[in-house]
Protein backbone atom coordinates (compact mmCIF):
# COMPACT_ATOMS: atom_id res chain seq x y z
CA UNK A 1 0.00 0.00 0.00
CA UNK A 2 1.23 3.52 -0.80
CA UNK A 3 0.51 6.90 0.70
CA UNK A 4 2.19 9.78 -1.17
CA UNK A 5 5.90 8.94 -0.82
CA UNK A 6 5.56 6.06 1.63
CA UNK A 7 5.09 2.34 1.22
CA UNK A 8 4.68 -0.60 3.60
CA UNK A 9 7.35 -3.22 2.95
CA UNK A 10 8.50 -6.39 4.73
CA UNK A 11 11.90 -6.57 6.40
CA UNK A 12 14.15 -9.61 6.09
CA UNK A 13 12.64 -10.89 9.34
CA UNK A 14 9.14 -10.64 7.86
CA UNK A 15 8.09 -7.65 9.96
CA UNK A 16 6.35 -4.71 8.25
CA UNK A 17 8.29 -1.46 7.98
CA UNK A 18 7.86 1.97 6.40
CA UNK A 19 9.77 2.76 3.22
CA UNK A 20 10.32 6.37 2.15
CA UNK A 21 10.65 6.25 -1.62
CA UNK A 22 11.99 9.80 -1.84
CA UNK A 23 14.76 9.32 0.74
CA UNK A 24 15.35 5.72 -0.30
CA UNK A 25 15.45 4.56 3.32
CA UNK A 26 13.46 2.03 5.34
CA UNK A 27 12.48 3.02 8.87
CA UNK A 28 13.51 0.31 11.35
CA UNK A 29 14.84 -2.21 8.81
CA UNK A 30 15.67 -5.86 9.52
CA UNK A 31 13.87 -6.51 12.84
CA UNK A 32 10.96 -4.15 12.19
CA UNK A 33 9.59 -1.16 14.11
CA UNK A 34 8.31 -2.82 17.28
CA UNK A 35 11.48 -4.78 18.04
CA UNK A 36 13.88 -2.01 17.11
CA UNK A 37 12.05 0.72 19.04
CA UNK A 38 12.36 -1.43 22.15
CA UNK A 39 15.91 -2.68 21.52
CA UNK A 40 17.50 0.64 20.58
CA UNK A 41 15.47 3.23 22.47
CA UNK A 42 12.97 2.21 25.16
CA UNK A 43 15.16 -0.39 26.89
CA UNK A 44 18.63 1.29 26.76
CA UNK A 45 17.14 4.57 27.99
CA UNK A 46 15.80 2.77 31.07
CA UNK A 47 12.51 4.51 30.43
CA UNK A 48 10.50 2.07 32.54
CA UNK A 49 12.82 2.38 35.55
CA UNK A 50 13.12 6.15 35.31
CA UNK A 51 9.35 6.56 35.26
CA UNK A 52 8.92 4.20 38.22
CA UNK A 53 11.23 6.37 40.32
CA UNK A 54 8.37 8.85 40.53
CA UNK A 55 8.63 12.61 40.84
CA UNK A 56 6.54 15.76 40.89
CA UNK A 57 7.42 16.82 37.33
CA UNK A 58 7.00 14.83 34.09
CA UNK A 59 9.85 12.85 32.61
CA UNK A 60 10.49 14.58 29.25
CA UNK A 61 11.37 12.43 26.22
CA UNK A 62 12.30 14.06 22.91
CA UNK A 63 11.45 11.76 19.99
CA UNK A 64 13.48 13.19 17.08
CA UNK A 65 12.24 11.63 13.87
CA UNK A 66 8.60 10.66 14.45
CA UNK A 67 8.46 8.74 11.16
CA UNK A 68 5.93 5.95 11.50
CA UNK A 69 5.66 6.66 15.23
CA UNK A 70 7.35 3.46 16.42
CA UNK A 71 9.66 4.99 19.03
CA UNK A 72 6.95 7.34 20.25
CA UNK A 73 4.31 4.66 20.68
CA UNK A 74 6.85 2.40 22.42
CA UNK A 75 7.40 5.15 25.01
CA UNK A 76 3.65 5.85 25.23
CA UNK A 77 2.90 2.16 25.87
CA UNK A 78 5.50 1.97 28.65
CA UNK A 79 4.06 5.00 30.42
CA UNK A 80 0.43 3.95 30.09
CA UNK A 81 1.06 0.58 31.71
CA UNK A 82 2.60 2.02 34.88
CA UNK A 83 0.78 2.70 38.18
CA UNK A 84 -0.44 6.10 39.32
CA UNK A 85 2.57 6.46 41.59
CA UNK A 86 4.95 6.50 38.61
CA UNK A 87 6.22 9.73 37.12
CA UNK A 88 4.13 11.04 34.25
CA UNK A 89 5.58 11.26 30.73
CA UNK A 90 5.91 14.32 28.51
CA UNK A 91 6.60 12.91 25.03
CA UNK A 92 7.58 15.42 22.32
CA UNK A 93 7.86 14.11 18.75
CA UNK A 94 9.56 16.06 15.95
CA UNK A 95 9.28 15.66 12.18
CA UNK A 96 8.62 17.62 8.99
CA UNK A 97 5.66 15.50 7.82
CA UNK A 98 3.02 13.22 9.33
CA UNK A 99 2.26 11.16 6.21
CA UNK A 100 4.27 8.09 7.27
CA UNK A 101 2.65 8.32 10.71
CA UNK A 102 -0.81 8.63 9.17
CA UNK A 103 -0.24 5.48 7.10
CA UNK A 104 1.18 3.53 10.05
CA UNK A 105 -1.82 4.24 12.32
CA UNK A 106 -4.43 3.44 9.67
CA UNK A 107 -6.96 0.67 10.35
CA UNK A 108 -5.11 -1.62 7.96
CA UNK A 109 -1.63 -1.22 9.47
CA UNK A 110 -2.08 0.12 13.01
CA UNK A 111 -1.80 -3.19 14.86
CA UNK A 112 1.37 -4.19 12.98
CA UNK A 113 3.00 -0.89 13.97
CA UNK A 114 2.12 -1.22 17.64
CA UNK A 115 -0.99 0.98 17.75
CA UNK A 116 -3.51 -0.88 19.86
CA UNK A 117 -6.83 0.69 20.78
CA UNK A 118 -5.51 3.22 23.30
CA UNK A 119 -2.42 4.10 21.30
CA UNK A 120 -4.48 4.55 18.15
CA UNK A 121 -6.70 7.03 19.98
CA UNK A 122 -3.57 8.94 21.05
CA UNK A 123 -2.29 8.88 17.46
CA UNK A 124 -5.56 10.25 16.15
CA UNK A 125 -5.36 13.08 18.68
CA UNK A 126 -1.83 13.79 17.50
CA UNK A 127 -2.96 13.88 13.87
CA UNK A 128 -5.96 16.10 14.59
CA UNK A 129 -4.61 18.45 17.26
CA UNK A 130 -0.85 17.80 17.41
CA UNK A 131 -1.27 16.62 21.00
CA UNK A 132 -3.05 14.04 23.14
CA UNK A 133 -3.27 13.84 26.93
CA UNK A 134 -4.12 11.06 29.35
CA UNK A 135 -3.69 10.89 33.12
CA UNK A 136 -0.24 9.32 32.55
CA UNK A 137 1.05 10.79 29.29
CA UNK A 138 1.06 14.05 27.36
CA UNK A 139 2.15 13.43 23.75
CA UNK A 140 2.71 16.45 21.53
CA UNK A 141 3.95 16.93 17.99
CA UNK A 142 6.23 19.61 16.47
CA UNK A 143 6.26 19.88 12.68
CA UNK A 144 8.60 22.80 12.03
CA UNK A 145 12.30 22.89 11.24
CA UNK A 146 13.95 20.92 14.05
CA UNK A 147 16.39 23.66 15.06
CA UNK A 148 13.53 26.15 15.29
CA UNK A 149 11.49 23.68 17.34
CA UNK A 150 14.38 23.01 19.71
CA UNK A 151 14.89 26.75 20.19
CA UNK A 152 11.31 26.92 21.50
CA UNK A 153 11.82 24.14 24.06
CA UNK A 154 12.82 25.27 27.58
CA UNK A 155 16.50 25.07 28.45
CA UNK A 156 17.53 22.04 30.52
CA UNK A 157 14.12 20.40 30.24
CA UNK A 158 14.71 17.05 28.48
CA UNK A 159 15.57 13.80 30.30
CA UNK A 160 15.81 11.33 27.39
CA UNK A 161 16.38 11.82 23.67
CA UNK A 162 15.58 9.26 20.96
CA UNK A 163 17.67 10.56 18.04
CA UNK A 164 16.31 8.71 15.00
CA UNK A 165 16.16 10.96 11.92
CA UNK A 166 17.26 9.73 8.50
CA UNK A 167 20.92 8.83 8.17
CA UNK A 168 23.72 11.38 7.69
CA UNK A 169 23.79 10.43 4.01
CA UNK A 170 20.21 11.68 3.55
CA UNK A 171 19.99 14.36 6.23
CA UNK A 172 23.50 15.58 7.20
CA UNK A 173 22.21 18.76 8.87
CA UNK A 174 20.74 16.76 11.76
CA UNK A 175 24.04 15.00 12.45
CA UNK A 176 26.08 18.17 12.83
CA UNK A 177 27.74 20.04 15.68
CA UNK A 178 25.12 22.75 15.17
CA UNK A 179 22.18 20.37 15.62
CA UNK A 180 23.65 18.59 18.63
CA UNK A 181 24.59 21.91 20.25
CA UNK A 182 20.97 23.06 19.91
CA UNK A 183 19.90 19.80 21.52
CA UNK A 184 22.47 20.07 24.32
CA UNK A 185 20.88 23.35 25.45
CA UNK A 186 17.58 21.63 26.22
CA UNK A 187 19.07 18.59 28.01
CA UNK A 188 19.05 18.70 31.79
CA UNK A 189 21.63 17.15 34.14
CA UNK A 190 21.40 13.38 33.91
CA UNK A 191 19.88 13.36 30.43
CA UNK A 192 20.80 10.60 27.96
CA UNK A 193 20.65 10.41 24.17
CA UNK A 194 20.20 7.19 22.21
CA UNK A 195 20.80 6.74 18.48
CA UNK A 196 21.32 3.94 15.98
CA UNK A 197 24.37 5.61 14.44
CA UNK A 198 27.85 4.32 15.16
CA UNK A 199 29.52 6.72 12.73
CA UNK A 200 32.73 8.33 13.92
CA UNK A 201 31.48 11.71 12.69
CA UNK A 202 28.28 11.35 14.73
CA UNK A 203 30.24 10.63 17.89
CA UNK A 204 32.71 13.45 17.30
CA UNK A 205 29.83 15.89 16.64
CA UNK A 206 28.22 14.91 19.95
CA UNK A 207 31.51 15.37 21.80
CA UNK A 208 32.09 18.78 20.22
CA UNK A 209 28.54 19.79 21.20
CA UNK A 210 29.23 19.16 24.87
CA UNK A 211 28.02 15.59 25.44
CA UNK A 212 29.93 12.73 26.98
CA UNK A 213 29.72 9.86 24.50
CA UNK A 214 29.85 6.09 24.82
CA UNK A 215 29.17 2.80 23.11
CA UNK A 216 25.62 1.49 23.04
CA UNK A 217 24.39 -2.03 22.40
CA UNK A 218 24.22 -3.82 19.05
CA UNK A 219 21.79 -2.92 16.29
CA UNK A 220 20.65 -5.98 14.36
CA UNK A 221 21.67 -5.74 10.73
CA UNK A 222 23.01 -2.19 11.05
CA UNK A 223 25.95 -1.55 13.35
CA UNK A 224 27.79 -3.78 15.84
CA UNK A 225 27.49 -1.01 18.44
CA UNK A 226 25.12 1.94 18.63
CA UNK A 227 25.81 5.23 20.43
CA UNK A 228 24.71 6.61 23.79
CA UNK A 229 25.51 10.18 24.82
CA UNK A 230 24.86 11.92 28.13
CA UNK A 231 25.22 15.23 29.91
CA UNK A 232 27.23 13.43 32.59
CA UNK A 233 30.05 10.94 32.05
CA UNK A 234 28.81 8.93 35.04
CA UNK A 235 25.65 8.06 33.08
CA UNK A 236 27.65 6.02 30.54
CA UNK A 237 28.39 2.35 31.14
CA UNK A 238 31.08 2.26 28.43
CA UNK A 239 32.52 5.66 27.44
CA UNK A 240 34.55 6.08 24.28
CA UNK A 241 38.15 5.27 25.12
CA UNK A 242 41.75 5.60 23.95
CA UNK A 243 41.28 3.06 21.18
CA UNK A 244 38.42 5.13 19.80
CA UNK A 245 40.61 8.26 19.96
CA UNK A 246 43.24 6.48 17.88
CA UNK A 247 40.62 5.49 15.29
CA UNK A 248 39.37 9.06 15.24
CA UNK A 249 42.86 10.35 14.41
CA UNK A 250 43.16 7.88 11.52
CA UNK A 251 39.64 8.27 10.12
CA UNK A 252 39.02 9.95 6.77
CA UNK A 253 35.43 10.69 7.84
CA UNK A 254 36.14 11.80 11.38
CA UNK A 255 34.05 14.97 11.62
CA UNK A 256 30.85 16.57 10.31
CA UNK A 257 31.17 19.40 7.81
CA UNK A 258 30.69 22.11 10.44
CA UNK A 259 33.40 20.87 12.83
CA UNK A 260 36.05 23.48 13.75
CA UNK A 261 39.53 23.17 12.30
CA UNK A 262 41.00 22.13 15.64
CA UNK A 263 38.29 19.54 16.34
CA UNK A 264 40.69 16.68 17.05
CA UNK A 265 42.65 18.67 19.62
CA UNK A 266 39.44 19.88 21.29
CA UNK A 267 38.22 16.31 21.66
CA UNK A 268 41.55 15.13 23.03
CA UNK A 269 41.29 17.79 25.75
CA UNK A 270 37.81 16.81 26.90
CA UNK A 271 37.47 15.56 30.51
CA UNK A 272 36.19 12.23 29.16
CA UNK A 273 39.68 11.47 27.81
CA UNK A 274 41.66 13.03 30.65
CA UNK A 275 43.25 9.72 31.58
CA UNK A 276 44.43 9.08 28.02
CA UNK A 277 46.56 12.15 27.38
C-alpha positions as CSV (number, residue, x, y, z in Angstrom):
1,X,0.0,0.0,0.0
2,X,1.2,3.5,-0.8
3,X,0.5,6.9,0.7
4,X,2.2,9.8,-1.2
5,X,5.9,8.9,-0.8
6,X,5.6,6.1,1.6
7,X,5.1,2.3,1.2
8,X,4.7,-0.6,3.6
9,X,7.4,-3.2,3.0
10,X,8.5,-6.4,4.7
11,X,11.9,-6.6,6.4
12,X,14.1,-9.6,6.1
13,X,12.6,-10.9,9.3
14,X,9.1,-10.6,7.9
15,X,8.1,-7.6,10.0
16,X,6.4,-4.7,8.3
17,X,8.3,-1.5,8.0
18,X,7.9,2.0,6.4
19,X,9.8,2.8,3.2
20,X,10.3,6.4,2.1
21,X,10.6,6.2,-1.6
22,X,12.0,9.8,-1.8
23,X,14.8,9.3,0.7
24,X,15.4,5.7,-0.3
25,X,15.5,4.6,3.3
26,X,13.5,2.0,5.3
27,X,12.5,3.0,8.9
28,X,13.5,0.3,11.3
29,X,14.8,-2.2,8.8
30,X,15.7,-5.9,9.5
31,X,13.9,-6.5,12.8
32,X,11.0,-4.2,12.2
33,X,9.6,-1.2,14.1
34,X,8.3,-2.8,17.3
35,X,11.5,-4.8,18.0
36,X,13.9,-2.0,17.1
37,X,12.0,0.7,19.0
38,X,12.4,-1.4,22.2
39,X,15.9,-2.7,21.5
40,X,17.5,0.6,20.6
41,X,15.5,3.2,22.5
42,X,13.0,2.2,25.2
43,X,15.2,-0.4,26.9
44,X,18.6,1.3,26.8
45,X,17.1,4.6,28.0
46,X,15.8,2.8,31.1
47,X,12.5,4.5,30.4
48,X,10.5,2.1,32.5
49,X,12.8,2.4,35.6
50,X,13.1,6.2,35.3
51,X,9.3,6.6,35.3
52,X,8.9,4.2,38.2
53,X,11.2,6.4,40.3
54,X,8.4,8.8,40.5
55,X,8.6,12.6,40.8
56,X,6.5,15.8,40.9
57,X,7.4,16.8,37.3
58,X,7.0,14.8,34.1
59,X,9.9,12.9,32.6
60,X,10.5,14.6,29.3
61,X,11.4,12.4,26.2
62,X,12.3,14.1,22.9
63,X,11.5,11.8,20.0
64,X,13.5,13.2,17.1
65,X,12.2,11.6,13.9
66,X,8.6,10.7,14.5
67,X,8.5,8.7,11.2
68,X,5.9,6.0,11.5
69,X,5.7,6.7,15.2
70,X,7.3,3.5,16.4
71,X,9.7,5.0,19.0
72,X,7.0,7.3,20.2
73,X,4.3,4.7,20.7
74,X,6.8,2.4,22.4
75,X,7.4,5.1,25.0
76,X,3.7,5.9,25.2
77,X,2.9,2.2,25.9
78,X,5.5,2.0,28.7
79,X,4.1,5.0,30.4
80,X,0.4,3.9,30.1
81,X,1.1,0.6,31.7
82,X,2.6,2.0,34.9
83,X,0.8,2.7,38.2
84,X,-0.4,6.1,39.3
85,X,2.6,6.5,41.6
86,X,5.0,6.5,38.6
87,X,6.2,9.7,37.1
88,X,4.1,11.0,34.2
89,X,5.6,11.3,30.7
90,X,5.9,14.3,28.5
91,X,6.6,12.9,25.0
92,X,7.6,15.4,22.3
93,X,7.9,14.1,18.7
94,X,9.6,16.1,15.9
95,X,9.3,15.7,12.2
96,X,8.6,17.6,9.0
97,X,5.7,15.5,7.8
98,X,3.0,13.2,9.3
99,X,2.3,11.2,6.2
100,X,4.3,8.1,7.3
101,X,2.7,8.3,10.7
102,X,-0.8,8.6,9.2
103,X,-0.2,5.5,7.1
104,X,1.2,3.5,10.1
105,X,-1.8,4.2,12.3
106,X,-4.4,3.4,9.7
107,X,-7.0,0.7,10.3
108,X,-5.1,-1.6,8.0
109,X,-1.6,-1.2,9.5
110,X,-2.1,0.1,13.0
111,X,-1.8,-3.2,14.9
112,X,1.4,-4.2,13.0
113,X,3.0,-0.9,14.0
114,X,2.1,-1.2,17.6
115,X,-1.0,1.0,17.7
116,X,-3.5,-0.9,19.9
117,X,-6.8,0.7,20.8
118,X,-5.5,3.2,23.3
119,X,-2.4,4.1,21.3
120,X,-4.5,4.6,18.2
121,X,-6.7,7.0,20.0
122,X,-3.6,8.9,21.1
123,X,-2.3,8.9,17.5
124,X,-5.6,10.3,16.2
125,X,-5.4,13.1,18.7
126,X,-1.8,13.8,17.5
127,X,-3.0,13.9,13.9
128,X,-6.0,16.1,14.6
129,X,-4.6,18.5,17.3
130,X,-0.9,17.8,17.4
131,X,-1.3,16.6,21.0
132,X,-3.0,14.0,23.1
133,X,-3.3,13.8,26.9
134,X,-4.1,11.1,29.4
135,X,-3.7,10.9,33.1
136,X,-0.2,9.3,32.6
137,X,1.1,10.8,29.3
138,X,1.1,14.0,27.4
139,X,2.2,13.4,23.8
140,X,2.7,16.4,21.5
141,X,3.9,16.9,18.0
142,X,6.2,19.6,16.5
143,X,6.3,19.9,12.7
144,X,8.6,22.8,12.0
145,X,12.3,22.9,11.2
146,X,14.0,20.9,14.1
147,X,16.4,23.7,15.1
148,X,13.5,26.1,15.3
149,X,11.5,23.7,17.3
150,X,14.4,23.0,19.7
151,X,14.9,26.7,20.2
152,X,11.3,26.9,21.5
153,X,11.8,24.1,24.1
154,X,12.8,25.3,27.6
155,X,16.5,25.1,28.5
156,X,17.5,22.0,30.5
157,X,14.1,20.4,30.2
158,X,14.7,17.1,28.5
159,X,15.6,13.8,30.3
160,X,15.8,11.3,27.4
161,X,16.4,11.8,23.7
162,X,15.6,9.3,21.0
163,X,17.7,10.6,18.0
164,X,16.3,8.7,15.0
165,X,16.2,11.0,11.9
166,X,17.3,9.7,8.5
167,X,20.9,8.8,8.2
168,X,23.7,11.4,7.7
169,X,23.8,10.4,4.0
170,X,20.2,11.7,3.5
171,X,20.0,14.4,6.2
172,X,23.5,15.6,7.2
173,X,22.2,18.8,8.9
174,X,20.7,16.8,11.8
175,X,24.0,15.0,12.5
176,X,26.1,18.2,12.8
177,X,27.7,20.0,15.7
178,X,25.1,22.8,15.2
179,X,22.2,20.4,15.6
180,X,23.6,18.6,18.6
181,X,24.6,21.9,20.3
182,X,21.0,23.1,19.9
183,X,19.9,19.8,21.5
184,X,22.5,20.1,24.3
185,X,20.9,23.3,25.4
186,X,17.6,21.6,26.2
187,X,19.1,18.6,28.0
188,X,19.0,18.7,31.8
189,X,21.6,17.2,34.1
190,X,21.4,13.4,33.9
191,X,19.9,13.4,30.4
192,X,20.8,10.6,28.0
193,X,20.6,10.4,24.2
194,X,20.2,7.2,22.2
195,X,20.8,6.7,18.5
196,X,21.3,3.9,16.0
197,X,24.4,5.6,14.4
198,X,27.8,4.3,15.2
199,X,29.5,6.7,12.7
200,X,32.7,8.3,13.9
201,X,31.5,11.7,12.7
202,X,28.3,11.4,14.7
203,X,30.2,10.6,17.9
204,X,32.7,13.5,17.3
205,X,29.8,15.9,16.6
206,X,28.2,14.9,20.0
207,X,31.5,15.4,21.8
208,X,32.1,18.8,20.2
209,X,28.5,19.8,21.2
210,X,29.2,19.2,24.9
211,X,28.0,15.6,25.4
212,X,29.9,12.7,27.0
213,X,29.7,9.9,24.5
214,X,29.9,6.1,24.8
215,X,29.2,2.8,23.1
216,X,25.6,1.5,23.0
217,X,24.4,-2.0,22.4
218,X,24.2,-3.8,19.0
219,X,21.8,-2.9,16.3
220,X,20.7,-6.0,14.4
221,X,21.7,-5.7,10.7
222,X,23.0,-2.2,11.1
223,X,25.9,-1.5,13.3
224,X,27.8,-3.8,15.8
225,X,27.5,-1.0,18.4
226,X,25.1,1.9,18.6
227,X,25.8,5.2,20.4
228,X,24.7,6.6,23.8
229,X,25.5,10.2,24.8
230,X,24.9,11.9,28.1
231,X,25.2,15.2,29.9
232,X,27.2,13.4,32.6
233,X,30.0,10.9,32.0
234,X,28.8,8.9,35.0
235,X,25.7,8.1,33.1
236,X,27.7,6.0,30.5
237,X,28.4,2.4,31.1
238,X,31.1,2.3,28.4
239,X,32.5,5.7,27.4
240,X,34.6,6.1,24.3
241,X,38.2,5.3,25.1
242,X,41.7,5.6,23.9
243,X,41.3,3.1,21.2
244,X,38.4,5.1,19.8
245,X,40.6,8.3,20.0
246,X,43.2,6.5,17.9
247,X,40.6,5.5,15.3
248,X,39.4,9.1,15.2
249,X,42.9,10.3,14.4
250,X,43.2,7.9,11.5
251,X,39.6,8.3,10.1
252,X,39.0,9.9,6.8
253,X,35.4,10.7,7.8
254,X,36.1,11.8,11.4
255,X,34.1,15.0,11.6
256,X,30.9,16.6,10.3
257,X,31.2,19.4,7.8
258,X,30.7,22.1,10.4
259,X,33.4,20.9,12.8
260,X,36.0,23.5,13.8
261,X,39.5,23.2,12.3
262,X,41.0,22.1,15.6
263,X,38.3,19.5,16.3
264,X,40.7,16.7,17.0
265,X,42.6,18.7,19.6
266,X,39.4,19.9,21.3
267,X,38.2,16.3,21.7
268,X,41.6,15.1,23.0
269,X,41.3,17.8,25.8
270,X,37.8,16.8,26.9
271,X,37.5,15.6,30.5
272,X,36.2,12.2,29.2
273,X,39.7,11.5,27.8
274,X,41.7,13.0,30.7
275,X,43.2,9.7,31.6
276,X,44.4,9.1,28.0
277,X,46.6,12.1,27.4
